[in-house]
Amino acid sequence: MSAFVPPTPRRPWGHRLFFPAAALYAAFSVPLWVAGYFGWLGLGWTPALHAHEMLMGYALAVVGGFLLTRPSRTALNLAFAAWLAGRVAVLGGLPPMIAAPIALAYPVVLFAVAGVPFLRAAKSSHNILFGPVIGAFALAEALAWWGGDGGRIGTLLALHLVGILMLVMGGRVIPSATAGAVRQQGGVLVERVQPRLEWAGIAGAIVAALTVVAGNVPWPLPWIGAAGAVVAGLTAWARLARWRTDAVLKRPDLWCLHLGYGWLGLGWLFLGIERLDPLSGGAGWHVMGAGALGTLAASMMVRATLQRESLPPAFSRPAIAAVGLVSLSAALRVAAASTAPEWLMLAAALTWAAAHLLVLWVLLRVPKRLWV
């Protein structure tokens, strides 16, 4: 009888580390920021720091969990340590000359372990886009520290880069998954790829991002950037309108993604408005950052975790509630940006925290596969 050979333990998945960290970070950092905003805590966190951490901290943690599918244990640990060190350096109030290089380490490491391999493995012009966009986060981080304007240029560039990633990733995942659901119902999703609309939207988003890097250059760059953002938003909506949302209303894992992509189209339109006439209270930033990013990130984290653990992508009630609460939080925060009472900001923060604690709870309860 042959000797028993135990199965080889599989390489670690990035989602097991980064997704719970992102959810936990989102749940606690936003209420702490709002508490500081109202003067309840002497944290000294500025709006620029809050925006920076939602993008370079929360959003890039989600990106890391999504892209680091089968890294080596050393690469995964290095990436997570760099992410964690960056959060400690920024929120701990270290001097900029010390905090800046520490914060820059994670975008650089992420590009090295995820962006560069993506460039090497890309077999089409569609996929090759991911590498440069991931690498551009290092530029955004550098501009946030050394680009002047209080870090606004770098943070706004990061917001645009997150928007581009959502535009591209969502534009692949959502129609593909929706087509499968429609096929199970005996139908066909005819308008699935829509390459012309896809490339028009991507081109508009890239133009908008490039004009951000130019800084406070006068006319016509702001108008060009605004036009690019509007094109990205309108094409996102046009694509979504053809993805048969009505056919997936019984599939929460899919209509949650559709909801997020709807927010994304609105977010790009608001970014276009912001370029020409900045909105009060950061309304435009929060449509993209809280509405689109929050809804898509929560949905993607739960769905990707279920799929990578070889489980059906069926959303539980807590998962559905979490996505709904994220969208509600975004709506409350945008409303708070107008002349509405400031208690709406507190309500938005608490709703956001509750949503991400639910996401964390769902993620931690997903059974883990032990072997390849």
NUFI-962197 format. One record per residue: residue in three letters; x, y, z of N, C-alpha, C, O in turn. Coordinates in steps of 0.001 Angstrom, whole numbers, plus 500000, padded with zeros to 6 digits. Layout:
N
ALAXYZXYZXYZXYZ ...
This chain:
372
MET500863498813500000500000500000500000500899501237500000501847501340500779 SER500584502144499131501406503352499025501190504244500235500116504289500835 ALA502258504948500562502178505849501721501250507021501419501154507487500284 PHE500582507478502452499685508622502296500500509902502094501416510200502860 VAL500152510636501067500807511903500780499804513022501030498821513136500297 PRO500023513839502033499052514898502336498990515907501211499996516160500549 PRO497818516489500984497698517510499944498548518729500274498775519051501440 THR499002519386499245499849520555499429499010521766499837498043522100499152 PRO499361522423500932498612523624501312498685524664500203499747524889499623 ARG497582525282499919497581526252498829498192527566499265498297527858500456 ARG498587528345498294499173529649498575498096530578499120496911530387498844 PRO498494531564499878497496532423500528496736533276499520497250533608498451 TRP495524533616499874494700534515499079494744535902499711494659536040500931 GLY494876536920498876494901538276499393493596538709500020493587539539500929 HIS492473538146499537491177538594500050490987538256501521490275538967502229 ARG491619537170501998491430536778503395492037537781504360491609537880505510 LEU493018538513503902493698539476504758493203540899504509492877541627505447 PHE493151541284503243492856542674502914491378543034503022491054544142503450 PHE490483542139502651489067542488502703488579542751504133487945543780504370 PRO488853541856505096488445542181506469489121543432507000488505544210507729 ALA490397543634506637491097544845507092490449546093506520490303547092507224 ALA490058546049505256489406547198504633488072547498505301487758548655505583 ALA487285546449505556485977546652506184486131547217507592485412548138507982 LEU487076546659508355487289547144509721487788548586509717487354549401510531 TYR488689548892508808489240550253508730488155551255508356488089552349508918 ALA487307550879507407486213551766507003485223551976508147484701553075508334 ALA484970550916508905483972550995509974484379551949511086483526552621511666 PHE485673552019511392486108552832512525486688554193512129486572555152512892 SER487302554290510965487957555545510612486967556655510306487226557811510638 VAL485836556336509680484869557386509328484206557977510570484171559202510691 PRO483673557170511509483126557777512727484162558579513510483827559615514083 LEU485413558120513545486450558872514244486705560212513569486916561223514238 TRP486684560214512240486857561467511514485725562442511826485971563626512057 VAL484487561951511834483340562816512107483391563322513544483062564479513810 ALA483805562453514477483951562901515862484980564021515961484788564983516704 GLY486071563894515211487056564963515182486529566218514529486850567328514953 TYR485716566048513493485120567181512787484242568009513721484245569238513658 PHE483492567331514585482623568042515525483371568508516772482776569134517650 GLY484661568213516858485443568673517992485328567810519223485710568232520315 TRP484802566593519063484648565704520209485957565022520576486146564616521723 LEU486852564894519622488155564276519852489242565193519302489086565776518229 GLY490311565313520019491384566187519554492339565484518614493547565456518853 LEU491795564909517532492624564130516625493363564996515618494456564640515178 GLY492779566125515250493410566992514284493386566451512865494212566849512045 TRP492449565546512555492352565002511209491675566029510301490582566507510603 THR492317566355509215491778567333508269490916566620507233491010565403507078 PRO490066567383506513489303566769505410490210566116504377489869565072503820 ALA491375566731504116492304566149503149492817564794503625492947563865502828 LEU493109564677504924493584563406505465492482562349505391492741561194505054 HIS491255562754505706490123561822505630489961561281504214489813560074504021 ALA489988562180503215489858561753501825491015560847501423490823559846500733 HIS492209561206501859493391560410501547493249558989502063493546558035501345 GLU492799558842503295492713557512503891491570556674503324491674555449503278 MET490490557307502895489421556547502263489862555988500910489361554957500462 LEU490802556676500266491263556235498953492507555370499052492510554230498588 MET493573555907499659494826555168499734494799554089500817495582553141500773 GLY493899554236501786493774553240502835492687552221502528492981551055502265 TYR491444552653502561490306551752502357490247551210500928490241549995500728 ALA490204552101499937490036551654498553491194550770498097490968549740497462 LEU492431551159498412493568550370497949493684549037498698494286548094498186 ALA493117548953499896493059547656500567492118546715499814492411545531499649 VAL490986547257499359490054546451498568490712546017497262490588544864496847 VAL491417546955496613492116546633495365493154545540495603493282544615494800 GLY493897545647496712494883544624497027494252543257497214494764542259496706 GLY493146543205497938492468541930498138491921541353496851491861540134496693 PHE491521542210495933490951541757494676492029541261493712491829540265493016 LEU493166541951493670494204541626492685495198540578493170495740539827492358 LEU495449540510494473496417539542494990495733538194495176495426537782496295 THR495506537529494073494736536291494113495557535095494599495083534319495429 ARG496783534940494091497604533807494529499055534254494736499958533724494089 PRO499287535210495620500657535676495824501451534687496676500877533801497309 SER502754534845496684503557534085497633503273534644499030502822535780499177 ARG503538533846500027503282534306501392504137535530501734503693536431502446 THR505366535547501218506246536686501467505692537950500836505686539009501464 ALA505219537847499581504676539015498885503432539540499587503263540749499746 LEU502561538626500007501335539045500687501646539723502010501083540773502320 ASN502531539134502785502885539727504080503555541085503909503311542008504687 LEU504398541202502892505062542477502628504048543543502248504113544672502735 ALA503114543185501382502099544150500953501231544591502123500952545779502286 PHE500806543626502939499930543995504058500680544812505104500129545759505665 ALA501928544453505366502731545218506323502929546654505837502889547593506632 ALA503142546821504533503302548167503975502014548963504106502045550147504442 TRP500871548312503841499576548990503984499354549421505437498977550562505703 LEU499587548505506360499361548793507775500305549886508269499890550768509021 ALA501559549838507858502519550855508274502116552229507757502283553232508449 GLY501591552271506554501131553536506008500005554147506807499976555359507020 ARG499075553318507254497950553831508048498438554349509396497990555397509864 VAL499349553619510014499896554050511304500653555354511149500526556249511985 ALA501441555474510087502246556678509880501374557900509648501643558974510187 VAL500324557734508843499464558875508502498595559268509694498578560432510092 LEU497884558314510257496961558633511348497701558919512646497170559590513531 GLY498920558416512765499691558664513972500321560034514014500927560408515019 GLY500190560795512933500708562157512916502216562260512882502785563216513411 LEU502878561282512263504331561368512136504716562554511256503935562953510392 PRO505884563114511454506327564219510609506278563816509136506594562674508804 PRO505885564741508242505751564397506823506987563757506220506868562871505373 MET508175564186506637509389563628506051509565562149506395510288561427505708 ILE508895561702507468508927560288507847507698559563507329507799558450506812 ALA506526560197507468505271559551507089505157559354505586504623558341505133 ALA505658560321504800505493560258503351506112559008502731505416558296502007 PRO507379558711502978507935557498502361507294556205502877507199555219502146 ILE506855556216504140506173555027504661504842554832503952504491553714503577 ALA504092555937503766502803555856503078502975555465501616502122554787501043 LEU504079555894501016504328555602499607504683554136499379504557553629498264 ALA505122553464500426505603552091500268504508551154499754504780550319498891 TYR503272551271500265502236550320499853501875550445498373501819549420497692 PRO501625551653497834501356551722496392502495551162495548502257550536494515 VAL503733551388495988504881550868495242504916549340495306505110548676494288 VAL504728548790496502504730547337496656503572546714495884503742545675495247 LEU502395547339495935501232546815495219501499546762493720501131545799493048 PHE502143547804493205502482547801491780503482546689491472503380546029490437 ALA504443546482492364505473545469492124504898544058492154505260543224491325 VAL503993543782493118503505542409493272502235542131492486501903540970492250 ALA501510543182492071500270542972491320500293543659489961499874543072488963 GLY500775544892489911500749545631488657501711545094487621501327544879486471 VAL502967544873488011503976544377487064503613542990486535503657542783485322 PRO503256542027487397502825540724486865501609540846485951501473540086484993 PHE500726541799486243499559541994485388499991542457484001499426542030482995 LEU500992543328483952501510543777482663502110542611481883501907542500480674 ARG502840541752482563503477540625481887502463539603481399502643538983480351 ALA501389539433482174500408538401481840499314538899480913498567538097480351 ALA499206540222480742498119540781479932498260540328478485499329540451477887 LYS497187539811477934497187539338476555496333540219475641496238539965474440 SER495719541241476206494903542130475392495094543551475868495537543790476992 SER494757544496475003494874545910475352493933546278476476494164547260477181 HIS492846545484476658491917545745477747492600545515479094492553546369479979 ASN493238544347479238493823543980480521495111544728480832495461544897482001 ILE495811545172479818497083545844480057496880547188480749497832547769481270 LEU495645547681480756495349548964481389495554548910482895495897549922483506 PHE495347547735483509495410547636484959496795547997485509496899548683486526 GLY497845547544484847499198547802485330499513549278485487499897549700486577 PRO499363550088484427499642551526484558498759552228485581499222553120486292 VAL497495551837485662496599552487486625497049552184488054497056553075488904 ILE497425550935488320497908550588489655499192551358489958499372551863491066 GLY500078551445488970501309552191489167501073553661489417501836554302490139 ALA500009554208488820499716555635488974499314555996490400499365557168490772 PHE498914555010491204498594555309492603499835555781493362499728556578494293 ALA501008555292492966502242555773493592502449557253493264502882558027494118 LEU502140557640492029502213559055491654501214559873492463501536560964492931 ALA500010559351492625498995560062493403499439560252494849499240561318495431 GLU500040559217495423500532559319496799501639560363496898501666561159497836 ALA502549560357495931503629561337495939503091562756495805503557563668496488 LEU502111562943494926501524564273494752500754564707496001500696565895496319 ALA500165563742496704499439564074497929500367564651498985499942565462499807 TRP501643564238498969502595564724499967503430565897499464503735566825500213 TRP503795565842498183504750566836497679504216567654496508504960568442495923 GLY502946567483496153502421568160494969501803569510495226501286570132494297 GLY501840569989496466501256571292496768499738571240496847499133570169496790 ASP499140572408496978497683572557497054497104571734498205495985571231498112 GLY497871571600499289497386570879500461497142569405500227496382568775500962 GLY497783568844499203497584567431498893496356567148498054496062565991497752 ARG495620568212497666494358568007496957494561567360495592493775566502495189 ILE495621567769494870495834567231493525496061565728493575495468564979492799 GLY496920565288494489497192563861494592495972563069495012495723561987494480 THR495206563589495958494023562875496428492949562831495349492275561814495185 LEU492784563938494606491800563962493524492212563004492408491361562359491796 LEU493517562911492143493983561938491155493665560522491619493225559694490822 ALA493886560235492911493563558908493446492083558594493281491719557461492964 LEU491223559596493496489782559390493322489467559027491876488652558140491620 HIS490112559709490929489907559397489517490426557998489176489800557275488401 LEU491567557618489752492116556294489479491207555195490016491006554171489363 VAL490658555414491212489697554453491764488481554364490843487961553276490592 GLY488029555525490338486903555533489411487202554764488136486330554067487616 ILE488427554879487623488808554140486420488800552636486678488289551864485867 LEU489366552226487809489377550798488140487958550253488259487673549159487772 MET487076550997488895485687550538489019485020550482487660484236549574487382 LEU485332551455486811484758551493485469485159550254484676484334549643483997 VAL486449549890484773486958548764484000486575547425484631486044546542483957 MET486851547280485944486541546015486607485043545730486594484608544625486270 GLY484267546743486952482822546561486943482301546266485555481367545484485379 GLY482922546907484561482493546688483191482807545308482662482277544913481624 ARG483662544560483352483950543171482984483130542201483828482481541297483301 VAL483168542399485137482540541448486052481017541466485918480388540412485823 ILE480425542665485910478965542761485969478279542166484743477387541335484914 PRO478647542549483500477947541948482353478210540460482211477333539714481775 SER479426540013482578479724538584482484478852537785483443478264536774483059 ALA478768538239484691477936537539485667476461537637485318475712536675485486 THR476049538796484834474649538984484453474289538099483278473196537534483240 ALA475194537969482317474926537118481152474685535681481585473815535001481042 GLY475461535216482570475260533861483076473898533690483709473249532662483520 ALA473455534693484465472140534614485109471018534658484079470031533933484199 VAL471167535503483076470145535592482017470094534287481233469017533839480843 ARG471259533673481001471307532406480269470585531309481042469923530463480441 GLN470705531313482360470013530323483173468503530463483072467764529506483299 GLN468050531665482730466618531910482567466146531655481140464984531890480807 GLY467065531168480300466697530872478923466837532039477979466383531965476837 GLY467457533117478427467617534296477590469063534521477201469939533714477512 VAL469302535629476517470645535990476074470852537477476334470001538300475998 LEU471988537813476934472337539218477141473062539693475879474260539466475714 VAL472318540352474999472858540726473696473930541796473840475033541649473313 GLU473611542869474551474538544003474697475446543765475895475270544376476948 ARG476411542878475730477265542514476857478580543294476867478897543950477859 VAL479335543232475797480657543848475777480587545346475523481172546126476274 GLN479880545759474475479746547170474110481112547865474036481346548843474746 PRO482012547365473182483396547873473181483513549361472892484362550035473475 ARG482682549882472009482793551305471690482442552176472891483134553148473195 LEU481361551812473563480990552568474760482045552397475851482388553349476553 GLU482551551183475983483556550919477008484790551791476781485260552457477703 TRP485304551787475574486518552547475306486291554042475349487184554801475725 ALA485091554472474961484785555903475064484787556338476524485313557398476861 GLY484195555516477390484165555839478806485540555819479430485880556700480219 ILE486344554810479081487702554720479621488535555906479154489274556497479941 ALA488417556257477873489170557395477342488789558681478051489652559488478399 GLY487484558873478266487031560073478978487564560124480390487977561183480864 ALA487560558983481071488057558932482452489554559212482507490018559912483407 ILE490312558674481556491756558908481529492053560382481257492938560964481883 VAL491315560983480326491485562415480050491223563232481305491973564153481628 ALA490150562886482011489819563609483241490942563475484263491290564450484930 ALA491512562279484394492599562054485353493857562825484957494524563410485810 LEU494176562825483678495382563521483217495285565019483448496288565659483765 THR494102565587483297493952567026483532494064567367485007494390568502485358 VAL493794566389485886493988566609487319495475566765487620495865567621488414 VAL496303565941486986497747565992487215498311567350486815499297567806487394 ALA497696567995485835498174569303485375497994570389486424498570571470486305 GLY497204570110487443497036571082488526496101572218488164495157572050487392 ASN496380573368488731495492574523488560495797575303487281495943576525487308 VAL495889574587486174496100575240484882494779575838484419493748575170484486 PRO494790577089483950493538577722483550492952577110482283493479576145481728 TRP491851577698481848491141577243480653492134576922479546493103577666479394 PRO491951575839478746490732575025478666490798573691479414489851572909479331 LEU491894573401480150492038572076480749490889571687481687490426570549481620 PRO490409572592482564489283572182483403488062571759482594487360570819482970 TRP487809572445481490486671572089480644486900570741479959485974569941479827 ILE488121570499479532488446569215478904488279568079479918487705567035479609 GLY488792568301481136488646567295482177487188567049482531486777565907482736 ALA486409568116482603484983567973482914484269567195481820483425566343482102 ALA484612567493480561483984566781479446484327565288479496483469564439479253 GLY485602564973479817485996563572479920485233562842481008484802561706480810 ALA485062563490482166484326562866483263482862562645482902482282561612483239 VAL482269563614482220480865563483481811480705562329480820479746561562480906 VAL481637562209479888481592561090478942481685559756479688480954558816479377 ALA482582559678480670482712558448481454481410558120482170480999556960482204 GLY480752559132482745479508558898483461478371558478482553477631557544482864 LEU478230559166481433477125558856480520477292557480479881476313556751479720 THR478522557120479516478733555797478920478528554686479943478068553597479598 ALA478870554961481209478611553961482261477124553698482382476698552547482482 TRP476337554752482373474886554586482448474328553905481207473424553074481293 ALA474881554270480043474404553665478807474670552165478791473829551387478341 ARG475824551764479275476144550332479341475239549620480348474719548538480079 LEU475062550249481508474226549647482542472793549448482063472157548447482394 ALA472283550401481283470906550321480795470684549101479913469549548652479751 ARG471762548559479339471633547406478437471997546088479123472053545046478470 TRP472239546126480416472665544918481124471524544187481821471766543330482671 ARG470308544511481478469137543768481951469065543660483471469008542559484019 THR469069544805484146468938544789485607467653544104486035467612543442487072 ASP466591544264485230465300543662485558465366542145485648464552541521486329 ALA466352541545484949466451540082484932467183539521486142467187538306486344 VAL467809540386486961468600539888488092468075540412489426468799540417490422 LEU466842540844489446466283541386490686466139540326491776466017540656492956 LYS466153539056491381466108537968492366467499537469492728467644536490493460 ARG468515538141492216469910537790492511470587538980493202471159539834492524 PRO470532539050494533471123540194495239472599540395494937473069541533494904 ASP473344539308494714474763539458494424474999540213493121476069540786492920 LEU473994540216492228474128540906490953473493542295490972474094543256490492 TRP472270542408491527471672543742491494472407544713492412472337545926492215 CYS473116544185493419473955545070494232475083545670493392475434546838493560 LEU475649544868492488476679545376491586476097546383490608476730547393490302 HIS474897546112490118474221547064489217473993548389489930474195549458489354 LEU473573548310491181473357549528491972474648550318492092474649551538491926 GLY475740549634492379477024550312492498477461550960491202478017552059491215 TYR477214550290490072477604550861488784476745552075488444477202553002487777 GLY475498552060488910474667553256488747475239554436489513475277555555488999 TRP475684554191490741476367555220491526477621555700490794477947556886490823 LEU478323554769490137479562555122489457479307556115488325480043557090488172 GLY478271555868487538477926556813486480477626558188487045478072559200486505 LEU476859558225488147476542559497488786477804560145489348477957561366489298 GLY478702559329489879479942559856490440480791560559489402481334561631489666 TRP480913559968488226481694560621487165481042561927486719481737562901486431 LEU479726561951486662479041563196486300479307564281487347479537565439486999 PHE479277563908488614479547564878489674480998565352489638481275566518489922 LEU481924564459489292483314564885489184483479565888488051484302566799488142 GLY482703565728486986482727566701485906482248568062486370482829569087486013 ILE481189568075487165480678569336487708481703569977488629481910571190488599 GLU482348569139489455483336569645490414484482570375489725485014571342490270 ARG484866569926488537485981570556487854485674572000487458486581572829487375 LEU484413572299487216484030573631486768483453574486487888483639575702487908 ASP482751573844488821482099574585489902482086573707491149481106573004491398 PRO483176573737491946483266572861493119482025572939494000481577574024494370 LEU481484571788494327480270571714495128480608571845496608481701571486497044 SER479660572361497364479890572574498799479907571243499535479208570297499171 GLY480729571195500584480727570046501479481257568759500887481058567690501463 GLY481936568836499737482484567623499137481440566685498574481635565470498570 ALA480320567238498094479253566384497575479727565508496430479442564310496401 GLY480453566103495481480923565334494339481863564216494734481788563114494191 TRP482750564495495680483689563474496151482941562288496761483332561136496572 HIS481868562576497491481185561509498214480243560696497332479952559543497649 VAL479758561276496221478976560458495297479856559346494738479436558194494639 MET481093559713494372482020558712493856482621557874494979482643556646494892 GLY483113558532496043483854557840497080483003557017498026483412555930498434 ALA481816557517498386480948556767499295479923555946498523479722554765498807 GLY479271556583497537478235555879496784478781554780495900478457553607496087 ALA479617555157494927480137554167493976481141553229494626480987552009494570 LEU482171553801495243483208552964495855482632552101496968482875550895497005 GLY481874552705497874481343551948499000480446550803498570480584549683499062 THR479517551080497644478564550054497214479248548948496428479014547767496685 LEU480096549324495464480785548305494678481795547518495514481920546303495356 ALA482513548206496400483499547512497227482832546497498149483284545357498250 ALA481761546906498818481066545980499716480547544765498949480684543628499400 SER479949545022497783479408543923496972480513543014496475480402541790496553 MET481587543616495959482690542830495400483406542016496478483777540866496243 MET483600542608497660484297541881498714483544540618499107484141539552499255 VAL482243540739499274481446539572499662481394538559498530481612537368498749 ARG481107539024497324480956538106496194482267537409495849482287536198495628 ALA483370538171495801484663537578495466485097536578496529485677535543496200 THR484825536871497794485191535946498863484444534627498721485040533558498853 LEU483154534694498456482370533476498279482893532657497101483031531438497199 GLN483179533325495999483646532608494813485019531975495044485257530840494632 ARG485918532703495699487270532179495892487322531060496928488283530293496979 GLU486289530975497743486205529857498678485329528738498123484892527850498854 SER485079528800496796484311527767496089482897527602496639482394526487496776 LEU482269528731496949480896528728497440480005529480496451480490530349495727 PRO478720529161496411477803529897495531477760531372495950477777531679497142 PRO477703532282494974477700533711495312476327534199495771475819535205495277 ALA475741533482496712474412533845497223474576534765498425475188534388499424 PHE474034535965498326474146536941499414473167536606500527471985536362500285 SER473679536600501744472819536440502910472097537753503201472410538787502611 ARG471151537704504095470432538931504451471344539994505044471190541170504715 PRO472298539622505915473227540645506395474051541279505273474338542475505328 ALA474433540509504267475193541063503142474340542053502355474813543124501975 ILE473088541693502116472181542600501396471971543872502203471990544977501660 ALA471768543704503512471570544867504377472793545769504369472665546993504383 ALA473978545171504346475210545956504355475310546831503114475636548014503210 VAL475031546253501950475098547032500707474050548135500711474319549260500291 GLY472861547809501185471821548833501259472197549969502198471934551134501903 LEU472808549638503321473221550662504282474335551537503724474384552731504018 VAL475229550963502924476289551769502314475683552818501389476071553985501435 SER474738552408500551474098553360499646473302554407500416473289555580500044 LEU472641553983501487471910554939502318472875555929502949472588557125503001 SER474008555448503425475010556328504011475495557364503012475647558537503353 ALA475738556933501775476194557858500738475141558932500472475467560111500329 ALA473870558513500406472807559479500167472714560490501308472523561682501068 LEU472847560021502538472809560919503689473987561885503676473840563062504006 ARG475164561376503292476353562233503285476270563299502203476683564437502424 VAL475748562949501047475577563938499978474544564976500394474711566164500118 ALA473476564534501060472475565473501548473071566402502594472733567585502642 ALA473960565873503434474583566688504474475507567744503890475823568726504561 ALA475947567556502642476853568516502012476146569801501605476802570811501349 SER474832569779501543474072570976501199473779571770502462474561571735503412 THR472677572475502483472324573284503657471571572476504705471026573039505655 ALA471540571162504534470832570309505491471546570332506842472730570667506898 PRO470857569985507930471487569992509256472663569035509327472679567995508668 GLU473658569404510146474895568622510208474709567260510861475583566399510754 TRP473574567051511542473380565740512139473309564660511072473527563483511361 LEU473001565058509826472990564084508747474374563488508521474502562325508138 MET475414564295508762476772563784508614477051562694509642477663561673509328 LEU476600562919510866476766561906511903475965560655511565476446559536511744 ALA474731560849511073473907559701510682474564558915509559474545557685509558 ALA475147559636508599475828558974507485477018558163507984477239557040507530 ALA477788558732508922478976558036509443478583556772510201479210555726510034 LEU477554556865511028477125555693511802476545554616510890476747553424511123 THR475825555036509854475277554074508899476395553384508133476360552171507924 TRP477386554164507716478558553612507029479282552597507921479658551518507463 ALA479473552948509188480156552048510111479371550750510303479946549662510286 ALA478057550872510485477223549681510660477296548785509428477357547561509545 ALA477289549400508248477358548631507011478646547828506930478623546647506581 HIS479761548457507248481040547766507100481307546776508228482050545812508044 LEU480713547003509380480787545969510414480000544734509984480393543606510281 LEU478890544950509286478131543826508735478948543096507670478976541866507625 VAL479613543877506811480468543264505799481553542420506468481816541293506050 LEU482172542969507497483209542236508222482655540948508807483293539899508716 TRP481482541019509403480853539850510014480583538775508959480819537589509191 VAL480086539205507797479809538256506715481101537605506231481152536391506035 LEU482144538412506039483414537884505536484024536872506495484540535841506064 LEU483969537156507773484589536264508756483823534955508927484380533971509413 ARG482558534937508533481746533729508673481815532819507441481281531710507460 VAL482462533276506385482571532441505189483549531301505458484684531562505858 PRO483147530046505251484059528905505479485284528996504568485173529364503399 LYS486434528660505110487686528746504366488084527372503819488010526360504517 ARG488501527368502568489080526142502012490489525954502579491239526917502743 LEU490836524699502876492135524442503493493186523995502488494379524221502694 TRP492745523355501388493727522758500476493437523186499061492364523697498743 VAL494448522957498204494315523284496784493206522456496172492929522579494979 
